[in-house]
């Protein structure tokens, strides 16, 4: 998904906006202090402007966010609400799994 976003944000928007997705090989890169969202980047990315912002709208999921750590590998399930060439993907998060 990220390489498609980097190559052509319009195509990524057409292919993913409004769709339910399962994102694997993501690594937590940022966690909001209020637990409203966290960001993930592709595993192995040292620094990447393109990320996925995973919004949390469920109090149970906020408990899961508190358990996350930067650099942790995760699998995230949700609905892509928006796609942008600068901010990347906006995901309405439905489920979080911490990978091993």
N, CA, C and O atoms as CSV, one atom per row, in Angstrom:
chain,resi,resn,atom,element,x,y,z
A,1,UNK,N,N,0.812,-1.192,0.000
A,1,UNK,CA,C,0.000,0.000,0.000
A,1,UNK,C,C,0.862,1.265,0.000
A,1,UNK,O,O,0.552,2.238,-0.686
A,2,UNK,N,N,1.938,1.237,0.771
A,2,UNK,CA,C,2.775,2.436,0.870
A,2,UNK,C,C,3.499,2.732,-0.437
A,2,UNK,O,O,3.605,3.890,-0.839
A,3,UNK,N,N,3.995,1.699,-1.099
A,3,UNK,CA,C,4.691,1.955,-2.358
A,3,UNK,C,C,3.730,2.508,-3.395
A,3,UNK,O,O,4.102,3.365,-4.197
A,4,UNK,N,N,2.494,2.022,-3.383
A,4,UNK,CA,C,1.495,2.554,-4.314
A,4,UNK,C,C,1.204,4.023,-4.003
A,4,UNK,O,O,1.046,4.832,-4.918
A,5,UNK,N,N,1.133,4.370,-2.719
A,5,UNK,CA,C,0.912,5.758,-2.319
A,5,UNK,C,C,2.055,6.652,-2.789
A,5,UNK,O,O,1.826,7.752,-3.292
A,6,UNK,N,N,3.287,6.173,-2.622
A,6,UNK,CA,C,4.447,6.958,-3.049
A,6,UNK,C,C,4.473,7.149,-4.564
A,6,UNK,O,O,4.832,8.218,-5.057
A,7,UNK,N,N,4.085,6.095,-5.301
A,7,UNK,CA,C,4.127,6.156,-6.763
A,7,UNK,C,C,3.012,7.001,-7.348
A,7,UNK,O,O,3.227,7.719,-8.325
A,8,UNK,N,N,1.797,6.925,-6.753
A,8,UNK,CA,C,0.664,7.642,-7.324
A,8,UNK,C,C,-0.455,7.700,-6.282
A,8,UNK,O,O,-1.197,6.733,-6.108
A,9,UNK,N,N,-0.570,8.834,-5.593
A,9,UNK,CA,C,-1.572,8.987,-4.539
A,9,UNK,C,C,-2.992,8.881,-5.087
A,9,UNK,O,O,-3.881,8.389,-4.392
A,10,UNK,N,N,-3.220,9.330,-6.316
A,10,UNK,CA,C,-4.559,9.240,-6.908
A,10,UNK,C,C,-4.966,7.778,-7.099
A,10,UNK,O,O,-6.106,7.409,-6.818
A,11,UNK,N,N,-4.047,6.957,-7.570
A,11,UNK,CA,C,-4.330,5.531,-7.755
A,11,UNK,C,C,-4.551,4.853,-6.406
A,11,UNK,O,O,-5.454,4.028,-6.268
A,12,UNK,N,N,-3.737,5.196,-5.414
A,12,UNK,CA,C,-3.902,4.619,-4.083
A,12,UNK,C,C,-5.263,4.997,-3.498
A,12,UNK,O,O,-5.922,4.170,-2.867
A,13,UNK,N,N,-5.676,6.227,-3.705
A,13,UNK,CA,C,-6.977,6.673,-3.224
A,13,UNK,C,C,-8.101,5.889,-3.894
A,13,UNK,O,O,-9.040,5.442,-3.236
A,14,UNK,N,N,-7.994,5.731,-5.204
A,14,UNK,CA,C,-9.017,4.994,-5.944
A,14,UNK,C,C,-9.096,3.534,-5.477
A,14,UNK,O,O,-10.188,2.975,-5.377
A,15,UNK,N,N,-7.963,2.930,-5.198
A,15,UNK,CA,C,-7.920,1.521,-4.829
A,15,UNK,C,C,-8.275,1.231,-3.374
A,15,UNK,O,O,-8.765,0.143,-3.071
A,16,UNK,N,N,-8.036,2.189,-2.459
A,16,UNK,CA,C,-8.185,1.883,-1.039
A,16,UNK,C,C,-9.212,2.723,-0.284
A,16,UNK,O,O,-9.762,2.254,0.713
A,17,UNK,N,N,-9.485,3.942,-0.725
A,17,UNK,CA,C,-10.423,4.802,0.006
A,17,UNK,C,C,-11.800,4.144,0.055
A,17,UNK,O,O,-12.345,3.732,-0.970
A,18,UNK,N,N,-12.355,4.053,1.272
A,18,UNK,CA,C,-13.661,3.448,1.456
A,18,UNK,C,C,-13.635,1.938,1.611
A,18,UNK,O,O,-14.685,1.300,1.690
A,19,UNK,N,N,-12.432,1.361,1.657
A,19,UNK,CA,C,-12.299,-0.100,1.733
A,19,UNK,C,C,-11.870,-0.543,3.136
A,19,UNK,O,O,-11.198,0.189,3.862
A,20,UNK,N,N,-12.280,-1.766,3.494
A,20,UNK,CA,C,-11.792,-2.406,4.706
A,20,UNK,C,C,-10.491,-3.117,4.368
A,20,UNK,O,O,-10.389,-3.780,3.335
A,21,UNK,N,N,-9.489,-2.978,5.245
A,21,UNK,CA,C,-8.173,-3.547,4.972
A,21,UNK,C,C,-7.604,-4.232,6.210
A,21,UNK,O,O,-8.014,-3.973,7.341
A,22,UNK,N,N,-6.650,-5.108,5.953
A,22,UNK,CA,C,-5.810,-5.713,6.986
A,22,UNK,C,C,-4.390,-5.312,6.620
A,22,UNK,O,O,-3.912,-5.644,5.535
A,23,UNK,N,N,-3.721,-4.610,7.500
A,23,UNK,CA,C,-2.371,-4.121,7.238
A,23,UNK,C,C,-1.387,-4.956,8.037
A,23,UNK,O,O,-1.428,-4.972,9.268
A,24,UNK,N,N,-0.496,-5.655,7.330
A,24,UNK,CA,C,0.533,-6.467,7.965
A,24,UNK,C,C,1.889,-5.805,7.743
A,24,UNK,O,O,2.021,-4.923,6.895
A,25,UNK,N,N,2.872,-6.220,8.487
A,25,UNK,CA,C,4.241,-5.679,8.374
A,25,UNK,C,C,4.318,-4.200,8.707
A,25,UNK,O,O,5.166,-3.486,8.172
A,26,UNK,N,N,3.441,-3.734,9.586
A,26,UNK,CA,C,3.506,-2.351,10.041
A,26,UNK,C,C,4.279,-2.271,11.348
A,26,UNK,O,O,4.291,-3.211,12.142
A,27,UNK,N,N,4.924,-1.125,11.555
A,27,UNK,CA,C,5.681,-0.872,12.780
A,27,UNK,C,C,5.191,0.449,13.358
A,27,UNK,O,O,5.061,1.436,12.635
A,28,UNK,N,N,4.919,0.468,14.654
A,28,UNK,CA,C,4.436,1.675,15.320
A,28,UNK,C,C,5.537,2.739,15.280
A,28,UNK,O,O,6.665,2.496,15.707
A,29,UNK,N,N,5.189,3.926,14.760
A,29,UNK,CA,C,6.173,5.008,14.672
A,29,UNK,C,C,5.833,6.192,15.573
A,29,UNK,O,O,6.706,7.007,15.873
A,30,UNK,N,N,4.581,6.298,16.006
A,30,UNK,CA,C,4.165,7.414,16.853
A,30,UNK,C,C,2.891,7.014,17.582
A,30,UNK,O,O,2.050,6.306,17.027
A,31,UNK,N,N,2.746,7.468,18.833
A,31,UNK,CA,C,1.539,7.195,19.604
A,31,UNK,C,C,1.056,8.507,20.208
A,31,UNK,O,O,1.801,9.178,20.922
A,32,UNK,N,N,-0.188,8.873,19.924
A,32,UNK,CA,C,-0.783,10.098,20.454
A,32,UNK,C,C,-0.897,10.012,21.976
A,32,UNK,O,O,-1.267,8.969,22.515
A,33,UNK,N,N,-0.581,11.103,22.664
A,33,UNK,CA,C,-0.613,11.122,24.128
A,33,UNK,C,C,-2.006,10.865,24.681
A,33,UNK,O,O,-2.137,10.334,25.784
A,34,UNK,N,N,-3.046,11.229,23.943
A,34,UNK,CA,C,-4.419,11.014,24.393
A,34,UNK,C,C,-4.987,9.674,23.929
A,34,UNK,O,O,-6.126,9.339,24.255
A,35,UNK,N,N,-4.201,8.904,23.170
A,35,UNK,CA,C,-4.656,7.608,22.688
A,35,UNK,C,C,-5.683,7.688,21.579
A,35,UNK,O,O,-6.401,6.721,21.326
A,36,UNK,N,N,-5.763,8.840,20.907
A,36,UNK,CA,C,-6.746,9.015,19.835
A,36,UNK,C,C,-6.279,8.409,18.512
A,36,UNK,O,O,-7.097,8.110,17.642
A,37,UNK,N,N,-4.977,8.230,18.360
A,37,UNK,CA,C,-4.432,7.634,17.144
A,37,UNK,C,C,-3.006,7.179,17.389
A,37,UNK,O,O,-2.368,7.554,18.373
A,38,UNK,N,N,-2.526,6.362,16.467
A,38,UNK,CA,C,-1.107,6.025,16.403
A,38,UNK,C,C,-0.765,5.896,14.926
A,38,UNK,O,O,-1.647,5.706,14.088
A,39,UNK,N,N,0.510,6.002,14.618
A,39,UNK,CA,C,0.966,5.892,13.234
A,39,UNK,C,C,1.775,4.622,13.059
A,39,UNK,O,O,2.484,4.182,13.964
A,40,UNK,N,N,1.650,4.040,11.868
A,40,UNK,CA,C,2.509,2.915,11.522
A,40,UNK,C,C,3.195,3.204,10.195
A,40,UNK,O,O,2.674,3.921,9.341
A,41,UNK,N,N,4.377,2.623,10.052
A,41,UNK,CA,C,5.162,2.694,8.826
A,41,UNK,C,C,5.534,1.279,8.425
A,41,UNK,O,O,5.426,0.357,9.233
A,42,UNK,N,N,5.968,1.097,7.192
A,42,UNK,CA,C,6.401,-0.237,6.772
A,42,UNK,C,C,7.582,-0.710,7.618
A,42,UNK,O,O,8.435,0.090,8.001
A,43,UNK,N,N,7.628,-1.990,7.904
A,43,UNK,CA,C,8.756,-2.565,8.640
A,43,UNK,C,C,10.039,-2.307,7.862
A,43,UNK,O,O,10.069,-2.464,6.642
A,44,UNK,N,N,11.088,-1.917,8.553
A,44,UNK,CA,C,12.378,-1.665,7.927
A,44,UNK,C,C,12.581,-0.240,7.449
A,44,UNK,O,O,13.688,0.117,7.046
A,45,UNK,N,N,11.544,0.583,7.484
A,45,UNK,CA,C,11.681,1.979,7.039
A,45,UNK,C,C,12.391,2.778,8.125
A,45,UNK,O,O,11.926,2.829,9.264
A,46,UNK,N,N,13.506,3.396,7.781
A,46,UNK,CA,C,14.236,4.219,8.741
A,46,UNK,C,C,13.506,5.534,8.992
A,46,UNK,O,O,13.295,5.932,10.137
A,47,UNK,N,N,13.129,6.194,7.921
A,47,UNK,CA,C,12.376,7.443,8.001
A,47,UNK,C,C,11.540,7.536,6.750
A,47,UNK,O,O,12.059,7.441,5.638
A,48,UNK,N,N,10.262,7.718,6.925
A,48,UNK,CA,C,9.365,7.743,5.782
A,48,UNK,C,C,8.274,8.760,6.064
A,48,UNK,O,O,7.615,8.690,7.101
A,49,UNK,N,N,8.074,9.703,5.156
A,49,UNK,CA,C,7.020,10.690,5.330
A,49,UNK,C,C,5.640,10.069,5.171
A,49,UNK,O,O,4.670,10.546,5.759
A,50,UNK,N,N,5.551,9.018,4.387
A,50,UNK,CA,C,4.272,8.366,4.161
A,50,UNK,C,C,4.008,7.363,5.272
A,50,UNK,O,O,4.819,6.472,5.526
A,51,UNK,N,N,2.869,7.516,5.928
A,51,UNK,CA,C,2.529,6.602,7.010
A,51,UNK,C,C,1.026,6.355,6.993
A,51,UNK,O,O,0.297,6.888,6.156
A,52,UNK,N,N,0.596,5.551,7.919
A,52,UNK,CA,C,-0.823,5.301,8.094
A,52,UNK,C,C,-1.183,5.791,9.483
A,52,UNK,O,O,-0.615,5.344,10.480
A,53,UNK,N,N,-2.126,6.709,9.538
A,53,UNK,CA,C,-2.591,7.214,10.817
A,53,UNK,C,C,-3.818,6.395,11.206
A,53,UNK,O,O,-4.838,6.414,10.518
A,54,UNK,N,N,-3.702,5.678,12.319
A,54,UNK,CA,C,-4.741,4.750,12.769
A,54,UNK,C,C,-5.545,5.411,13.883
A,54,UNK,O,O,-5.088,5.502,15.022
A,55,UNK,N,N,-6.741,5.868,13.542
A,55,UNK,CA,C,-7.593,6.556,14.509
A,55,UNK,C,C,-8.362,5.563,15.361
A,55,UNK,O,O,-8.796,4.515,14.883
A,56,UNK,N,N,-8.527,5.912,16.645
A,56,UNK,CA,C,-9.176,5.047,17.615
A,56,UNK,C,C,-10.491,5.692,18.036
A,56,UNK,O,O,-10.504,6.796,18.581
A,57,UNK,N,N,-11.603,4.994,17.779
A,57,UNK,CA,C,-12.935,5.497,18.138
A,57,UNK,C,C,-13.657,4.559,19.091
A,57,UNK,O,O,-14.869,4.674,19.273
A,58,UNK,N,N,-12.936,3.644,19.693
A,58,UNK,CA,C,-13.517,2.634,20.571
A,58,UNK,C,C,-12.676,2.597,21.848
A,58,UNK,O,O,-11.458,2.425,21.788
A,59,UNK,N,N,-13.325,2.757,23.000
A,59,UNK,CA,C,-12.591,2.791,24.268
A,59,UNK,C,C,-11.803,1.516,24.531
A,59,UNK,O,O,-10.729,1.577,25.129
A,60,UNK,N,N,-12.310,0.354,24.097
A,60,UNK,CA,C,-11.575,-0.900,24.274
A,60,UNK,C,C,-10.249,-0.851,23.513
A,60,UNK,O,O,-9.225,-1.325,24.005
A,61,UNK,N,N,-10.278,-0.271,22.306
A,61,UNK,CA,C,-9.045,-0.160,21.521
A,61,UNK,C,C,-8.054,0.806,22.160
A,61,UNK,O,O,-6.844,0.643,21.997
A,62,UNK,N,N,-8.546,1.808,22.884
A,62,UNK,CA,C,-7.630,2.729,23.577
A,62,UNK,C,C,-6.794,1.960,24.596
A,62,UNK,O,O,-5.625,2.282,24.808
A,63,UNK,N,N,-7.385,0.945,25.226
A,63,UNK,CA,C,-6.621,0.097,26.155
A,63,UNK,C,C,-5.508,-0.629,25.405
A,63,UNK,O,O,-4.413,-0.801,25.941
A,64,UNK,N,N,-5.778,-1.059,24.167
A,64,UNK,CA,C,-4.754,-1.713,23.350
A,64,UNK,C,C,-3.646,-0.738,22.966
A,64,UNK,O,O,-2.475,-1.114,22.924
A,65,UNK,N,N,-4.011,0.512,22.686
A,65,UNK,CA,C,-3.019,1.522,22.294
A,65,UNK,C,C,-2.055,1.788,23.446
A,65,UNK,O,O,-0.864,2.000,23.219
A,66,UNK,N,N,-2.553,1.780,24.662
A,66,UNK,CA,C,-1.704,2.012,25.842
A,66,UNK,C,C,-0.628,0.933,25.950
A,66,UNK,O,O,0.437,1.182,26.515
A,67,UNK,N,N,-0.887,-0.250,25.423
A,67,UNK,CA,C,0.069,-1.356,25.484
A,67,UNK,C,C,1.118,-1.305,24.378
A,67,UNK,O,O,2.109,-2.034,24.435
A,68,UNK,N,N,0.913,-0.455,23.372
A,68,UNK,CA,C,1.852,-0.379,22.252
A,68,UNK,C,C,3.138,0.324,22.643
A,68,UNK,O,O,3.172,1.102,23.597
A,69,UNK,N,N,4.197,0.042,21.893
A,69,UNK,CA,C,5.476,0.732,22.043
A,69,UNK,C,C,5.983,1.086,20.658
A,69,UNK,O,O,5.750,0.363,19.690
A,70,UNK,N,N,6.683,2.212,20.579
A,70,UNK,CA,C,7.284,2.582,19.297
A,70,UNK,C,C,8.211,1.472,18.842
A,70,UNK,O,O,8.964,0.906,19.634
A,71,UNK,N,N,8.146,1.171,17.558
A,71,UNK,CA,C,8.978,0.124,16.996
A,71,UNK,C,C,8.348,-1.252,17.040
A,71,UNK,O,O,8.885,-2.198,16.463
A,72,UNK,N,N,7.201,-1.380,17.725
A,72,UNK,CA,C,6.535,-2.681,17.836
A,72,UNK,C,C,5.877,-3.050,16.506
A,72,UNK,O,O,5.221,-2.214,15.885
A,73,UNK,N,N,6.050,-4.297,16.071
A,73,UNK,CA,C,5.365,-4.745,14.857
A,73,UNK,C,C,3.894,-5.024,15.168
A,73,UNK,O,O,3.576,-5.646,16.182
A,74,UNK,N,N,3.005,-4.563,14.294
A,74,UNK,CA,C,1.570,-4.741,14.503
A,74,UNK,C,C,0.867,-5.167,13.223
A,74,UNK,O,O,1.361,-4.957,12.115
A,75,UNK,N,N,-0.294,-5.767,13.409
A,75,UNK,CA,C,-1.245,-6.012,12.338
A,75,UNK,C,C,-2.476,-5.193,12.708
A,75,UNK,O,O,-2.978,-5.285,13.828
A,76,UNK,N,N,-2.959,-4.394,11.764
A,76,UNK,CA,C,-4.073,-3.499,12.037
A,76,UNK,C,C,-5.190,-3.768,11.039
A,76,UNK,O,O,-4.946,-3.926,9.843
A,77,UNK,N,N,-6.420,-3.818,11.547
A,77,UNK,CA,C,-7.606,-3.998,10.721
A,77,UNK,C,C,-8.435,-2.721,10.809
A,77,UNK,O,O,-8.550,-2.128,11.882
A,78,UNK,N,N,-9.012,-2.297,9.688
A,78,UNK,CA,C,-9.861,-1.120,9.734
A,78,UNK,C,C,-10.376,-0.705,8.387
A,78,UNK,O,O,-10.301,-1.454,7.413
A,79,UNK,N,N,-10.906,0.510,8.342
A,79,UNK,CA,C,-11.542,1.082,7.155
A,79,UNK,C,C,-10.773,2.338,6.745
A,79,UNK,O,O,-10.577,3.242,7.557
A,80,UNK,N,N,-10.344,2.392,5.497
A,80,UNK,CA,C,-9.622,3.571,4.996
A,80,UNK,C,C,-10.617,4.692,4.749
A,80,UNK,O,O,-11.453,4.603,3.849
A,81,UNK,N,N,-10.526,5.750,5.552
A,81,UNK,CA,C,-11.430,6.891,5.412
A,81,UNK,C,C,-10.912,7.933,4.437
A,81,UNK,O,O,-11.695,8.627,3.788
A,82,UNK,N,N,-9.580,8.047,4.333
A,82,UNK,CA,C,-9.014,9.078,3.460
A,82,UNK,C,C,-7.612,8.664,3.039
A,82,UNK,O,O,-6.938,7.891,3.720
A,83,UNK,N,N,-7.194,9.201,1.897
A,83,UNK,CA,C,-5.854,8.966,1.371
A,83,UNK,C,C,-5.317,10.310,0.885
A,83,UNK,O,O,-5.989,11.018,0.135
A,84,UNK,N,N,-4.103,10.659,1.314
A,84,UNK,CA,C,-3.505,11.915,0.890
A,84,UNK,C,C,-2.041,11.742,0.557
A,84,UNK,O,O,-1.354,10.904,1.142
A,85,UNK,N,N,-1.567,12.536,-0.381
A,85,UNK,CA,C,-0.178,12.419,-0.814
A,85,UNK,C,C,0.808,12.881,0.250
A,85,UNK,O,O,1.979,12.505,0.203
A,86,UNK,N,N,0.361,13.685,1.205
A,86,UNK,CA,C,1.250,14.162,2.256
A,86,UNK,C,C,1.038,13.377,3.553
A,86,UNK,O,O,2.004,12.897,4.146
A,87,UNK,N,N,-0.193,13.244,3.989
A,87,UNK,CA,C,-0.473,12.607,5.274
A,87,UNK,C,C,-0.622,11.090,5.187
A,87,UNK,O,O,-0.662,10.417,6.217
A,88,UNK,N,N,-0.704,10.552,3.998
A,88,UNK,CA,C,-0.815,9.103,3.841
A,88,UNK,C,C,-2.244,8.625,4.017
A,88,UNK,O,O,-3.194,9.292,3.608
A,89,UNK,N,N,-2.382,7.459,4.633
A,89,UNK,CA,C,-3.688,6.836,4.818
A,89,UNK,C,C,-4.258,7.183,6.190
A,89,UNK,O,O,-3.529,7.226,7.180
A,90,UNK,N,N,-5.575,7.429,6.242
A,90,UNK,CA,C,-6.297,7.596,7.502
A,90,UNK,C,C,-7.171,6.371,7.684
A,90,UNK,O,O,-8.053,6.095,6.870
A,91,UNK,N,N,-6.921,5.637,8.761
A,91,UNK,CA,C,-7.603,4.374,9.009
A,91,UNK,C,C,-8.485,4.480,10.244
A,91,UNK,O,O,-8.027,4.904,11.305
A,92,UNK,N,N,-9.751,4.094,10.108
A,92,UNK,CA,C,-10.646,3.965,11.245
A,92,UNK,C,C,-10.399,2.556,11.787
A,92,UNK,O,O,-10.884,1.576,11.222
A,93,UNK,N,N,-9.653,2.462,12.866
A,93,UNK,CA,C,-9.156,1.188,13.380
A,93,UNK,C,C,-10.268,0.366,14.030
A,93,UNK,O,O,-11.049,0.873,14.835
A,94,UNK,N,N,-10.319,-0.915,13.660
A,94,UNK,CA,C,-11.304,-1.851,14.210
A,94,UNK,C,C,-10.650,-2.888,15.131
A,94,UNK,O,O,-11.278,-3.377,16.070
A,95,UNK,N,N,-9.386,-3.217,14.852
A,95,UNK,CA,C,-8.691,-4.256,15.634
A,95,UNK,C,C,-7.187,-4.059,15.522
A,95,UNK,O,O,-6.681,-3.672,14.468
A,96,UNK,N,N,-6.470,-4.327,16.617
A,96,UNK,CA,C,-5.018,-4.228,16.663
A,96,UNK,C,C,-4.462,-5.543,17.208
A,96,UNK,O,O,-4.917,-6.043,18.237
A,97,UNK,N,N,-3.477,-6.093,16.506
A,97,UNK,CA,C,-2.768,-7.274,17.001
A,97,UNK,C,C,-1.280,-6.939,17.066
A,97,UNK,O,O,-0.706,-6.447,16.095
A,98,UNK,N,N,-0.666,-7.204,18.203
A,98,UNK,CA,C,0.773,-7.005,18.328
A,98,UNK,C,C,1.438,-8.257,17.796
A,98,UNK,O,O,1.201,-9.355,18.302
A,99,UNK,N,N,2.271,-8.098,16.774
A,99,UNK,CA,C,2.954,-9.235,16.143
A,99,UNK,C,C,4.120,-9.680,17.006
A,99,UNK,O,O,4.599,-8.941,17.866
A,100,UNK,N,N,4.561,-10.894,16.761
A,100,UNK,CA,C,5.714,-11.419,17.494
A,100,UNK,C,C,6.941,-11.416,16.606
A,100,UNK,O,O,8.019,-11.823,17.040
